[in-house]
Amino acid sequence: MAEETIYLCNFRVSVDGDWLCLKELSDVQLQMQESFEDERDPQTIERSNLLNVCKLIIKELIDSSLAHGRMLDNEHVPLQQFFIVLEHVLRHGIKPKKGILRDKHEFWAVLEKIEKIAPEAGEITTSVREMSDIKSPLGRARCWIRLALMQKKLADYFKLIIEQKDQILSEFYENGAFLMEEEGMVLAGLLVGLNVIDCNMCIKGEDLDQPMGVIDFSLYLKGNFNNSADDEETVDGNARMATILDQKNYLEELNRHLNATVANLQQKLETFQTTNALMKEDLAIAKNQILMLQEQNDALEEQNKGLLNNYDKQIEVCVIKRQRNFLFSC
């Protein structure tokens, strides 16, 4: 248990702009004794620290993505740190299994429950189960998170399990766990910001069964970077970010317009196809009627010819009879 505790319980973690600040709790002056005792609660400190680190890493992830204007892959350091932090969030306060060994539950079981409340998540879960190169529940959970992020559904699924924590999470998490408290809902809101980034990760080539990683706080502590250079880079990055956001908004609007046009054309095409099918049916019926009328006309013509022949024969017989009668009378 001690090896997994990386949340700096003897420190308070806070965010100062783009930096992470650590302050020993013994140096913090609190006005009320009750508030002091609450701050000393390890789970409260862990949740607060994890949430502050999540805020900073998500901000860094979005800023770096928009500044570089490219699709993120497995080698992107802020993205790697984000996955590590999210794993620690999902592991925080998880209950031990019932049994002799009493190992902890794996949060893969939590992710499997999502398809019951969001059937569309079943596609991701099925894809993960079918990957034969992933052996451990932790590896499957990592694969599931990466697929959900690439589909821009991670925030939606995270919000669903937080909203229904009494039905889903209470089975797996202790009271006071990150996902069971207000910090879980705050993180669900922060994850919505990740919908602006695009990720393309090669999951098959990545070792997802390795042990849990460690959060690298050194990337976010003051004093490790040149502040002036960072300020210039931030200004330049903000300008580029604004340009990229404008371009992204324009492309999204253009994409929506094209999608609407395609949908309209598809609807017209379906209407034309239906009309064409009906016209073909009407044409076939008309042809059948024409054939029937032609047959009836031929039959009537034959009947008319027969009647004319009979009439001509009767006239000839009458003429012959009259001639004979005339000759006899003479």
DOVEXVO-971425 format. One record per residue (C-alpha): residue number from 1; chain; x, y, z. Coordinates in pm, 1 decimal. Layout:
N
ronu: NUM	keba: A	xx: X	yy: Y	zz: Z
...
//
This chain:
330
ronu: 1	keba: A	xx: 0.0	yy: 0.0	zz: 0.0
ronu: 2	keba: A	xx: 282.0	yy: 242.4	zz: 83.2
ronu: 3	keba: A	xx: 442.0	yy: 191.2	zz: -257.5
ronu: 4	keba: A	xx: 120.8	yy: 299.6	zz: -430.9
ronu: 5	keba: A	xx: 77.2	yy: 618.3	zz: -226.7
ronu: 6	keba: A	xx: 224.9	yy: 891.0	zz: -445.6
ronu: 7	keba: A	xx: -16.6	yy: 1168.7	zz: -356.5
ronu: 8	keba: A	xx: 221.1	yy: 1359.9	zz: -122.8
ronu: 9	keba: A	xx: -2.2	yy: 1337.2	zz: 183.3
ronu: 10	keba: A	xx: 232.0	yy: 1561.5	zz: 384.7
ronu: 11	keba: A	xx: 193.9	yy: 1841.1	zz: 131.1
ronu: 12	keba: A	xx: -82.5	yy: 2051.8	zz: -10.0
ronu: 13	keba: A	xx: -75.2	yy: 2063.1	zz: -390.0
ronu: 14	keba: A	xx: -211.0	yy: 2377.7	zz: -553.1
ronu: 15	keba: A	xx: -197.6	yy: 2535.0	zz: -897.7
ronu: 16	keba: A	xx: -38.1	yy: 2875.5	zz: -953.7
ronu: 17	keba: A	xx: -93.4	yy: 2968.5	zz: -1317.1
ronu: 18	keba: A	xx: 95.4	yy: 2708.0	zz: -1517.3
ronu: 19	keba: A	xx: 286.9	yy: 2574.2	zz: -1216.7
ronu: 20	keba: A	xx: 238.8	yy: 2324.3	zz: -938.8
ronu: 21	keba: A	xx: 301.6	yy: 2448.8	zz: -583.6
ronu: 22	keba: A	xx: 380.5	yy: 2220.4	zz: -288.0
ronu: 23	keba: A	xx: 349.6	yy: 2342.5	zz: 70.1
ronu: 24	keba: A	xx: 406.3	yy: 2138.2	zz: 384.3
ronu: 25	keba: A	xx: 90.7	yy: 2106.5	zz: 588.9
ronu: 26	keba: A	xx: 285.1	yy: 2191.7	zz: 905.5
ronu: 27	keba: A	xx: 352.7	yy: 2537.7	zz: 757.9
ronu: 28	keba: A	xx: -8.9	yy: 2607.5	zz: 666.1
ronu: 29	keba: A	xx: -181.0	yy: 2845.3	zz: 906.3
ronu: 30	keba: A	xx: -550.0	yy: 2765.2	zz: 944.2
ronu: 31	keba: A	xx: -789.0	yy: 2981.7	zz: 1139.2
ronu: 32	keba: A	xx: -1020.7	yy: 2710.9	zz: 1270.2
ronu: 33	keba: A	xx: -915.7	yy: 2387.5	zz: 1438.2
ronu: 34	keba: A	xx: -1198.6	yy: 2189.7	zz: 1272.0
ronu: 35	keba: A	xx: -1087.5	yy: 2302.6	zz: 929.9
ronu: 36	keba: A	xx: -729.6	yy: 2209.1	zz: 1019.5
ronu: 37	keba: A	xx: -833.9	yy: 1859.2	zz: 1120.0
ronu: 38	keba: A	xx: -1030.4	yy: 1819.7	zz: 797.6
ronu: 39	keba: A	xx: -728.5	yy: 1924.8	zz: 591.3
ronu: 40	keba: A	xx: -518.7	yy: 1665.5	zz: 770.9
ronu: 41	keba: A	xx: -749.6	yy: 1386.5	zz: 652.8
ronu: 42	keba: A	xx: -534.0	yy: 1181.4	zz: 411.5
ronu: 43	keba: A	xx: -815.8	yy: 1103.9	zz: 167.3
ronu: 44	keba: A	xx: -918.8	yy: 1469.6	zz: 148.0
ronu: 45	keba: A	xx: -558.4	yy: 1570.7	zz: 80.3
ronu: 46	keba: A	xx: -517.4	yy: 1297.1	zz: -180.8
ronu: 47	keba: A	xx: -836.0	yy: 1398.3	zz: -363.1
ronu: 48	keba: A	xx: -738.1	yy: 1765.4	zz: -360.4
ronu: 49	keba: A	xx: -386.3	yy: 1690.1	zz: -481.4
ronu: 50	keba: A	xx: -507.1	yy: 1460.0	zz: -757.6
ronu: 51	keba: A	xx: -764.5	yy: 1713.8	zz: -874.5
ronu: 52	keba: A	xx: -508.3	yy: 1996.1	zz: -888.6
ronu: 53	keba: A	xx: -265.2	yy: 1777.7	zz: -1081.4
ronu: 54	keba: A	xx: -546.3	yy: 1680.7	zz: -1320.8
ronu: 55	keba: A	xx: -629.5	yy: 2047.0	zz: -1381.8
ronu: 56	keba: A	xx: -269.1	yy: 2128.9	zz: -1461.8
ronu: 57	keba: A	xx: -205.3	yy: 1827.3	zz: -1683.9
ronu: 58	keba: A	xx: -530.5	yy: 1867.5	zz: -1880.1
ronu: 59	keba: A	xx: -451.0	yy: 2236.5	zz: -1934.7
ronu: 60	keba: A	xx: -98.5	yy: 2148.1	zz: -2047.4
ronu: 61	keba: A	xx: -235.2	yy: 1877.4	zz: -2277.0
ronu: 62	keba: A	xx: -483.5	yy: 2112.2	zz: -2445.7
ronu: 63	keba: A	xx: -232.5	yy: 2399.1	zz: -2473.2
ronu: 64	keba: A	xx: 38.8	yy: 2178.9	zz: -2622.3
ronu: 65	keba: A	xx: -203.8	yy: 2026.1	zz: -2870.7
ronu: 66	keba: A	xx: -335.1	yy: 2361.5	zz: -2992.4
ronu: 67	keba: A	xx: 10.1	yy: 2522.8	zz: -2992.9
ronu: 68	keba: A	xx: 162.7	yy: 2255.8	zz: -3215.1
ronu: 69	keba: A	xx: -152.1	yy: 2215.7	zz: -3423.3
ronu: 70	keba: A	xx: -103.7	yy: 1845.3	zz: -3475.7
ronu: 71	keba: A	xx: -260.8	yy: 1513.9	zz: -3387.5
ronu: 72	keba: A	xx: -128.0	yy: 1364.6	zz: -3062.8
ronu: 73	keba: A	xx: 26.5	yy: 1018.7	zz: -3051.5
ronu: 74	keba: A	xx: 171.3	yy: 776.7	zz: -2796.3
ronu: 75	keba: A	xx: 500.2	yy: 968.6	zz: -2770.6
ronu: 76	keba: A	xx: 340.5	yy: 1292.9	zz: -2651.7
ronu: 77	keba: A	xx: 461.1	yy: 1341.4	zz: -2290.9
ronu: 78	keba: A	xx: 159.1	yy: 1539.8	zz: -2158.6
ronu: 79	keba: A	xx: -68.9	yy: 1269.1	zz: -2298.7
ronu: 80	keba: A	xx: 134.4	yy: 998.8	zz: -2124.4
ronu: 81	keba: A	xx: 112.8	yy: 1190.5	zz: -1796.5
ronu: 82	keba: A	xx: -262.0	yy: 1234.2	zz: -1841.0
ronu: 83	keba: A	xx: -314.9	yy: 858.3	zz: -1869.3
ronu: 84	keba: A	xx: -100.9	yy: 797.7	zz: -1559.6
ronu: 85	keba: A	xx: -295.4	yy: 1052.2	zz: -1353.3
ronu: 86	keba: A	xx: -629.9	yy: 915.6	zz: -1473.0
ronu: 87	keba: A	xx: -523.7	yy: 564.4	zz: -1371.1
ronu: 88	keba: A	xx: -444.3	yy: 689.5	zz: -1020.2
ronu: 89	keba: A	xx: -780.8	yy: 865.3	zz: -1007.6
ronu: 90	keba: A	xx: -960.5	yy: 544.4	zz: -1102.6
ronu: 91	keba: A	xx: -757.6	yy: 345.8	zz: -848.1
ronu: 92	keba: A	xx: -811.6	yy: 589.3	zz: -560.7
ronu: 93	keba: A	xx: -1024.2	yy: 437.6	zz: -284.9
ronu: 94	keba: A	xx: -1099.6	yy: 116.3	zz: -472.4
ronu: 95	keba: A	xx: -1221.9	yy: -168.1	zz: -250.9
ronu: 96	keba: A	xx: -1023.4	yy: -488.8	zz: -195.3
ronu: 97	keba: A	xx: -1167.3	yy: -810.8	zz: -331.0
ronu: 98	keba: A	xx: -1338.3	yy: -1053.2	zz: -98.3
ronu: 99	keba: A	xx: -1113.3	yy: -1348.9	zz: -32.8
ronu: 100	keba: A	xx: -795.3	yy: -1468.8	zz: 133.7
ronu: 101	keba: A	xx: -551.7	yy: -1262.3	zz: -73.5
ronu: 102	keba: A	xx: -776.8	yy: -954.0	zz: -69.6
ronu: 103	keba: A	xx: -615.0	yy: -793.7	zz: -372.7
ronu: 104	keba: A	xx: -766.4	yy: -472.8	zz: -498.2
ronu: 105	keba: A	xx: -1036.3	yy: -464.7	zz: -762.5
ronu: 106	keba: A	xx: -923.5	yy: -349.8	zz: -1103.9
ronu: 107	keba: A	xx: -1110.0	yy: -52.2	zz: -1249.6
ronu: 108	keba: A	xx: -1154.0	yy: -251.0	zz: -1571.8
ronu: 109	keba: A	xx: -1461.3	yy: -399.4	zz: -1403.0
ronu: 110	keba: A	xx: -1596.9	yy: -45.5	zz: -1360.0
ronu: 111	keba: A	xx: -1542.9	yy: 37.2	zz: -1727.6
ronu: 112	keba: A	xx: -1720.6	yy: -283.9	zz: -1830.5
ronu: 113	keba: A	xx: -2031.7	yy: -162.6	zz: -1647.2
ronu: 114	keba: A	xx: -2060.1	yy: 145.8	zz: -1869.3
ronu: 115	keba: A	xx: -2208.3	yy: -46.4	zz: -2162.7
ronu: 116	keba: A	xx: -2512.8	yy: -122.6	zz: -1945.9
ronu: 117	keba: A	xx: -2602.2	yy: 247.6	zz: -1922.4
ronu: 118	keba: A	xx: -2452.5	yy: 351.1	zz: -2257.8
ronu: 119	keba: A	xx: -2502.7	yy: 71.2	zz: -2515.4
ronu: 120	keba: A	xx: -2280.7	yy: 250.9	zz: -2768.5
ronu: 121	keba: A	xx: -1985.0	yy: 187.0	zz: -2535.1
ronu: 122	keba: A	xx: -2028.5	yy: -185.0	zz: -2600.8
ronu: 123	keba: A	xx: -1838.9	yy: -146.7	zz: -2928.5
ronu: 124	keba: A	xx: -1527.1	yy: -28.0	zz: -2742.4
ronu: 125	keba: A	xx: -1559.7	yy: -295.7	zz: -2474.6
ronu: 126	keba: A	xx: -1600.5	yy: -571.3	zz: -2734.0
ronu: 127	keba: A	xx: -1298.6	yy: -447.9	zz: -2930.4
ronu: 128	keba: A	xx: -1086.3	yy: -451.0	zz: -2614.3
ronu: 129	keba: A	xx: -1195.1	yy: -803.0	zz: -2518.8
ronu: 130	keba: A	xx: -1102.5	yy: -930.1	zz: -2865.9
ronu: 131	keba: A	xx: -742.4	yy: -802.2	zz: -2843.9
ronu: 132	keba: A	xx: -545.0	yy: -1118.3	zz: -2773.2
ronu: 133	keba: A	xx: -215.3	yy: -937.2	zz: -2705.8
ronu: 134	keba: A	xx: -357.7	yy: -766.5	zz: -2393.4
ronu: 135	keba: A	xx: -349.5	yy: -1007.5	zz: -2100.2
ronu: 136	keba: A	xx: -421.4	yy: -811.5	zz: -1780.3
ronu: 137	keba: A	xx: -732.8	yy: -621.6	zz: -1664.3
ronu: 138	keba: A	xx: -516.1	yy: -309.8	zz: -1624.8
ronu: 139	keba: A	xx: -406.2	yy: -338.9	zz: -1988.6
ronu: 140	keba: A	xx: -767.6	yy: -373.0	zz: -2103.9
ronu: 141	keba: A	xx: -866.7	yy: -68.1	zz: -1900.0
ronu: 142	keba: A	xx: -583.7	yy: 135.2	zz: -2055.1
ronu: 143	keba: A	xx: -687.5	yy: 26.0	zz: -2402.6
ronu: 144	keba: A	xx: -1050.9	yy: 117.3	zz: -2329.8
ronu: 145	keba: A	xx: -954.7	yy: 466.4	zz: -2207.4
ronu: 146	keba: A	xx: -741.2	yy: 532.4	zz: -2516.6
ronu: 147	keba: A	xx: -1015.7	yy: 421.4	zz: -2755.4
ronu: 148	keba: A	xx: -1274.1	yy: 635.4	zz: -2574.8
ronu: 149	keba: A	xx: -1041.6	yy: 937.8	zz: -2590.3
ronu: 150	keba: A	xx: -979.5	yy: 891.4	zz: -2963.6
ronu: 151	keba: A	xx: -1357.0	yy: 873.2	zz: -3018.6
ronu: 152	keba: A	xx: -1402.8	yy: 1185.8	zz: -2800.2
ronu: 153	keba: A	xx: -1642.1	yy: 994.8	zz: -2574.2
ronu: 154	keba: A	xx: -1429.2	yy: 974.4	zz: -2258.1
ronu: 155	keba: A	xx: -1591.3	yy: 1278.3	zz: -2092.6
ronu: 156	keba: A	xx: -1943.1	yy: 1151.1	zz: -2170.6
ronu: 157	keba: A	xx: -1879.9	yy: 804.4	zz: -2026.4
ronu: 158	keba: A	xx: -1700.2	yy: 947.9	zz: -1722.5
ronu: 159	keba: A	xx: -1995.9	yy: 1176.5	zz: -1653.5
ronu: 160	keba: A	xx: -2238.9	yy: 884.3	zz: -1678.2
ronu: 161	keba: A	xx: -2063.8	yy: 674.7	zz: -1413.9
ronu: 162	keba: A	xx: -2033.4	yy: 977.4	zz: -1183.1
ronu: 163	keba: A	xx: -2403.8	yy: 1056.7	zz: -1217.9
ronu: 164	keba: A	xx: -2494.0	yy: 694.0	zz: -1140.4
ronu: 165	keba: A	xx: -2225.5	yy: 631.2	zz: -881.4
ronu: 166	keba: A	xx: -2473.9	yy: 484.8	zz: -632.1
ronu: 167	keba: A	xx: -2568.2	yy: 209.9	zz: -878.8
ronu: 168	keba: A	xx: -2223.6	yy: 149.2	zz: -1031.9
ronu: 169	keba: A	xx: -1935.6	yy: 285.3	zz: -824.5
ronu: 170	keba: A	xx: -2053.2	yy: 197.7	zz: -473.3
ronu: 171	keba: A	xx: -1984.4	yy: -169.0	zz: -549.1
ronu: 172	keba: A	xx: -1617.2	yy: -100.6	zz: -622.1
ronu: 173	keba: A	xx: -1516.4	yy: 210.2	zz: -423.3
ronu: 174	keba: A	xx: -1493.1	yy: 304.1	zz: -57.9
ronu: 175	keba: A	xx: -1660.3	yy: 613.3	zz: 81.1
ronu: 176	keba: A	xx: -1422.6	yy: 904.8	zz: 34.9
ronu: 177	keba: A	xx: -1281.5	yy: 775.0	zz: -293.6
ronu: 178	keba: A	xx: -1212.4	yy: 1035.2	zz: -561.2
ronu: 179	keba: A	xx: -1497.7	yy: 923.4	zz: -786.8
ronu: 180	keba: A	xx: -1744.4	yy: 910.1	zz: -496.9
ronu: 181	keba: A	xx: -1690.7	yy: 1272.7	zz: -393.2
ronu: 182	keba: A	xx: -1737.6	yy: 1614.5	zz: -554.8
ronu: 183	keba: A	xx: -1392.8	yy: 1598.1	zz: -713.2
ronu: 184	keba: A	xx: -1522.1	yy: 1328.0	zz: -947.2
ronu: 185	keba: A	xx: -1786.4	yy: 1559.1	zz: -1094.6
ronu: 186	keba: A	xx: -1530.4	yy: 1840.2	zz: -1127.6
ronu: 187	keba: A	xx: -1298.0	yy: 1609.4	zz: -1320.9
ronu: 188	keba: A	xx: -1587.5	yy: 1503.2	zz: -1545.5
ronu: 189	keba: A	xx: -1628.1	yy: 1868.5	zz: -1640.8
ronu: 190	keba: A	xx: -1255.0	yy: 1909.3	zz: -1702.3
ronu: 191	keba: A	xx: -1250.3	yy: 1610.2	zz: -1937.4
ronu: 192	keba: A	xx: -1496.6	yy: 1784.8	zz: -2169.9
ronu: 193	keba: A	xx: -1212.4	yy: 2016.5	zz: -2271.8
ronu: 194	keba: A	xx: -1028.1	yy: 1719.9	zz: -2424.3
ronu: 195	keba: A	xx: -1287.7	yy: 1705.1	zz: -2703.2
ronu: 196	keba: A	xx: -1096.3	yy: 1983.7	zz: -2882.2
ronu: 197	keba: A	xx: -785.7	yy: 1767.9	zz: -2930.8
ronu: 198	keba: A	xx: -733.9	yy: 1489.9	zz: -3183.4
ronu: 199	keba: A	xx: -548.2	yy: 1170.7	zz: -3092.9
ronu: 200	keba: A	xx: -418.8	yy: 888.2	zz: -3307.4
ronu: 201	keba: A	xx: -256.7	yy: 616.4	zz: -3098.2
ronu: 202	keba: A	xx: -125.3	yy: 281.2	zz: -3214.0
ronu: 203	keba: A	xx: -260.0	yy: 57.1	zz: -2940.1
ronu: 204	keba: A	xx: -139.2	yy: -274.1	zz: -3082.5
ronu: 205	keba: A	xx: 223.4	yy: -167.9	zz: -3068.4
ronu: 206	keba: A	xx: 209.8	yy: -43.4	zz: -2708.7
ronu: 207	keba: A	xx: 278.7	yy: -251.5	zz: -2397.3
ronu: 208	keba: A	xx: -35.8	yy: -184.0	zz: -2195.3
ronu: 209	keba: A	xx: 21.2	yy: -460.8	zz: -1939.5
ronu: 210	keba: A	xx: 313.5	yy: -288.3	zz: -1766.8
ronu: 211	keba: A	xx: 277.2	yy: -173.1	zz: -1401.7
ronu: 212	keba: A	xx: 118.4	yy: 159.9	zz: -1319.0
ronu: 213	keba: A	xx: 336.2	yy: 462.0	zz: -1390.3
ronu: 214	keba: A	xx: 440.1	yy: 741.5	zz: -1155.0
ronu: 215	keba: A	xx: 329.5	yy: 1102.3	zz: -1192.8
ronu: 216	keba: A	xx: 629.4	yy: 1317.0	zz: -1286.7
ronu: 217	keba: A	xx: 575.2	yy: 1626.5	zz: -1071.2
ronu: 218	keba: A	xx: 907.9	yy: 1772.8	zz: -1184.5
ronu: 219	keba: A	xx: 747.9	yy: 1872.4	zz: -1515.6
ronu: 220	keba: A	xx: 517.0	yy: 2113.6	zz: -1335.9
ronu: 221	keba: A	xx: 720.2	yy: 2250.7	zz: -1043.1
ronu: 222	keba: A	xx: 854.3	yy: 2606.3	zz: -1047.7
ronu: 223	keba: A	xx: 1227.4	yy: 2658.3	zz: -1085.6
ronu: 224	keba: A	xx: 1289.7	yy: 2384.2	zz: -1340.1
ronu: 225	keba: A	xx: 1239.9	yy: 2601.9	zz: -1647.5
ronu: 226	keba: A	xx: 1337.5	yy: 2941.0	zz: -1779.4
ronu: 227	keba: A	xx: 1040.0	yy: 3162.4	zz: -1696.1
ronu: 228	keba: A	xx: 1116.9	yy: 3433.3	zz: -1950.8
ronu: 229	keba: A	xx: 1146.9	yy: 3184.8	zz: -2233.4
ronu: 230	keba: A	xx: 825.8	yy: 3019.8	zz: -2120.2
ronu: 231	keba: A	xx: 646.4	yy: 3356.3	zz: -2114.7
ronu: 232	keba: A	xx: 750.6	yy: 3429.3	zz: -2471.8
ronu: 233	keba: A	xx: 653.9	yy: 3081.3	zz: -2577.6
ronu: 234	keba: A	xx: 319.3	yy: 3120.5	zz: -2399.6
ronu: 235	keba: A	xx: 240.9	yy: 3446.9	zz: -2581.2
ronu: 236	keba: A	xx: 339.0	yy: 3295.8	zz: -2913.3
ronu: 237	keba: A	xx: 147.3	yy: 2979.7	zz: -2829.5
ronu: 238	keba: A	xx: -165.2	yy: 3177.0	zz: -2738.0
ronu: 239	keba: A	xx: -155.8	yy: 3357.9	zz: -3071.6
ronu: 240	keba: A	xx: -113.5	yy: 3033.1	zz: -3259.8
ronu: 241	keba: A	xx: -380.9	yy: 2872.8	zz: -3047.0
ronu: 242	keba: A	xx: -628.4	yy: 3149.9	zz: -3134.4
ronu: 243	keba: A	xx: -551.1	yy: 3105.0	zz: -3504.4
ronu: 244	keba: A	xx: -585.3	yy: 2728.6	zz: -3483.4
ronu: 245	keba: A	xx: -911.6	yy: 2757.5	zz: -3290.5
ronu: 246	keba: A	xx: -1050.8	yy: 2991.0	zz: -3556.5
ronu: 247	keba: A	xx: -946.5	yy: 2747.4	zz: -3826.9
ronu: 248	keba: A	xx: -1090.6	yy: 2455.8	zz: -3632.5
ronu: 249	keba: A	xx: -1422.0	yy: 2637.4	zz: -3580.2
ronu: 250	keba: A	xx: -1435.0	yy: 2726.4	zz: -3950.1
ronu: 251	keba: A	xx: -1363.3	yy: 2367.5	zz: -4053.6
ronu: 252	keba: A	xx: -1621.2	yy: 2232.7	zz: -3809.4
ronu: 253	keba: A	xx: -1882.6	yy: 2476.2	zz: -3942.1
ronu: 254	keba: A	xx: -1789.8	yy: 2385.6	zz: -4299.6
ronu: 255	keba: A	xx: -1810.2	yy: 2017.8	zz: -4209.2
ronu: 256	keba: A	xx: -2156.1	yy: 2066.0	zz: -4056.8
ronu: 257	keba: A	xx: -2268.4	yy: 2251.6	zz: -4369.5
ronu: 258	keba: A	xx: -2132.9	yy: 1976.3	zz: -4595.1
ronu: 259	keba: A	xx: -2296.5	yy: 1709.5	zz: -4380.5
ronu: 260	keba: A	xx: -2629.5	yy: 1892.3	zz: -4404.8
ronu: 261	keba: A	xx: -2588.4	yy: 1923.3	zz: -4783.0
ronu: 262	keba: A	xx: -2501.1	yy: 1554.6	zz: -4816.2
ronu: 263	keba: A	xx: -2800.6	yy: 1457.7	zz: -4602.4
ronu: 264	keba: A	xx: -3028.3	yy: 1676.1	zz: -4816.7
ronu: 265	keba: A	xx: -2891.8	yy: 1526.3	zz: -5138.8
ronu: 266	keba: A	xx: -2928.4	yy: 1174.8	zz: -5000.4
ronu: 267	keba: A	xx: -3289.4	yy: 1248.4	zz: -4911.9
ronu: 268	keba: A	xx: -3355.3	yy: 1381.5	zz: -5262.8
ronu: 269	keba: A	xx: -3182.5	yy: 1077.9	zz: -5412.7
ronu: 270	keba: A	xx: -3398.6	yy: 844.3	zz: -5206.5
ronu: 271	keba: A	xx: -3708.2	yy: 1036.9	zz: -5320.0
ronu: 272	keba: A	xx: -3601.2	yy: 1011.3	zz: -5684.9
ronu: 273	keba: A	xx: -3527.4	yy: 641.4	zz: -5646.7
ronu: 274	keba: A	xx: -3870.1	yy: 583.2	zz: -5493.8
ronu: 275	keba: A	xx: -4038.5	yy: 785.3	zz: -5769.9
ronu: 276	keba: A	xx: -3839.4	yy: 598.3	zz: -6034.2
ronu: 277	keba: A	xx: -3941.1	yy: 263.1	zz: -5887.4
ronu: 278	keba: A	xx: -4307.7	yy: 367.8	zz: -5886.2
ronu: 279	keba: A	xx: -4282.4	yy: 489.6	zz: -6245.8
ronu: 280	keba: A	xx: -4125.6	yy: 158.6	zz: -6349.5
ronu: 281	keba: A	xx: -4412.9	yy: -26.7	zz: -6185.3
ronu: 282	keba: A	xx: -4666.1	yy: 199.2	zz: -6361.7
ronu: 283	keba: A	xx: -4484.2	yy: 144.2	zz: -6692.3
ronu: 284	keba: A	xx: -4491.8	yy: -232.8	zz: -6647.2
ronu: 285	keba: A	xx: -4864.1	yy: -219.1	zz: -6567.4
ronu: 286	keba: A	xx: -4926.8	yy: 1.5	zz: -6871.9
ronu: 287	keba: A	xx: -4733.4	yy: -239.6	zz: -7096.7
ronu: 288	keba: A	xx: -4937.3	yy: -531.4	zz: -6967.4
ronu: 289	keba: A	xx: -5257.9	yy: -340.2	zz: -7032.3
ronu: 290	keba: A	xx: -5141.7	yy: -254.0	zz: -7386.2
ronu: 291	keba: A	xx: -5067.0	yy: -620.5	zz: -7455.7
ronu: 292	keba: A	xx: -5408.8	yy: -721.2	zz: -7325.2
ronu: 293	keba: A	xx: -5579.4	yy: -455.3	zz: -7538.4
ronu: 294	keba: A	xx: -5384.3	yy: -567.3	zz: -7844.4
ronu: 295	keba: A	xx: -5492.5	yy: -925.9	zz: -7785.8
ronu: 296	keba: A	xx: -5853.8	yy: -812.6	zz: -7746.0
ronu: 297	keba: A	xx: -5823.5	yy: -601.2	zz: -8061.8
ronu: 298	keba: A	xx: -5682.9	yy: -895.6	zz: -8258.2
ronu: 299	keba: A	xx: -5965.7	yy: -1115.0	zz: -8134.0
ronu: 300	keba: A	xx: -6225.0	yy: -854.1	zz: -8232.7
ronu: 301	keba: A	xx: -6067.1	yy: -816.1	zz: -8576.7
ronu: 302	keba: A	xx: -6081.3	yy: -1192.2	zz: -8630.2
ronu: 303	keba: A	xx: -6440.5	yy: -1193.9	zz: -8515.1
ronu: 304	keba: A	xx: -6520.7	yy: -902.4	zz: -8748.1
ronu: 305	keba: A	xx: -6359.9	yy: -1080.7	zz: -9043.2
ronu: 306	keba: A	xx: -6563.5	yy: -1390.9	zz: -8968.5
ronu: 307	keba: A	xx: -6884.5	yy: -1188.7	zz: -8957.1
ronu: 308	keba: A	xx: -6798.8	yy: -1013.7	zz: -9285.8
ronu: 309	keba: A	xx: -6729.6	yy: -1345.9	zz: -9456.6
ronu: 310	keba: A	xx: -7060.6	yy: -1487.9	zz: -9335.0
ronu: 311	keba: A	xx: -7242.2	yy: -1176.2	zz: -9448.2
ronu: 312	keba: A	xx: -7080.7	yy: -1191.2	zz: -9794.7
ronu: 313	keba: A	xx: -7176.7	yy: -1557.0	zz: -9829.5
ronu: 314	keba: A	xx: -7535.0	yy: -1483.7	zz: -9729.3
ronu: 315	keba: A	xx: -7552.3	yy: -1203.2	zz: -9987.3
ronu: 316	keba: A	xx: -7418.7	yy: -1433.0	zz: -10259.6
ronu: 317	keba: A	xx: -7675.2	yy: -1700.2	zz: -10170.8
ronu: 318	keba: A	xx: -7955.1	yy: -1444.6	zz: -10182.2
ronu: 319	keba: A	xx: -7840.2	yy: -1313.4	zz: -10521.3
ronu: 320	keba: A	xx: -7824.3	yy: -1664.7	zz: -10667.0
ronu: 321	keba: A	xx: -8171.3	yy: -1746.1	zz: -10536.5
ronu: 322	keba: A	xx: -8316.5	yy: -1431.0	zz: -10689.4
ronu: 323	keba: A	xx: -8153.9	yy: -1502.7	zz: -11022.0
ronu: 324	keba: A	xx: -8298.2	yy: -1856.0	zz: -11023.4
ronu: 325	keba: A	xx: -8641.1	yy: -1732.4	zz: -10928.7
ronu: 326	keba: A	xx: -8626.5	yy: -1473.9	zz: -11203.6
ronu: 327	keba: A	xx: -8526.9	yy: -1734.5	zz: -11461.3
ronu: 328	keba: A	xx: -8805.5	yy: -1969.6	zz: -11354.7
ronu: 329	keba: A	xx: -9060.8	yy: -1695.5	zz: -11373.5
ronu: 330	keba: A	xx: -8958.6	yy: -1608.8	zz: -11727.6
//
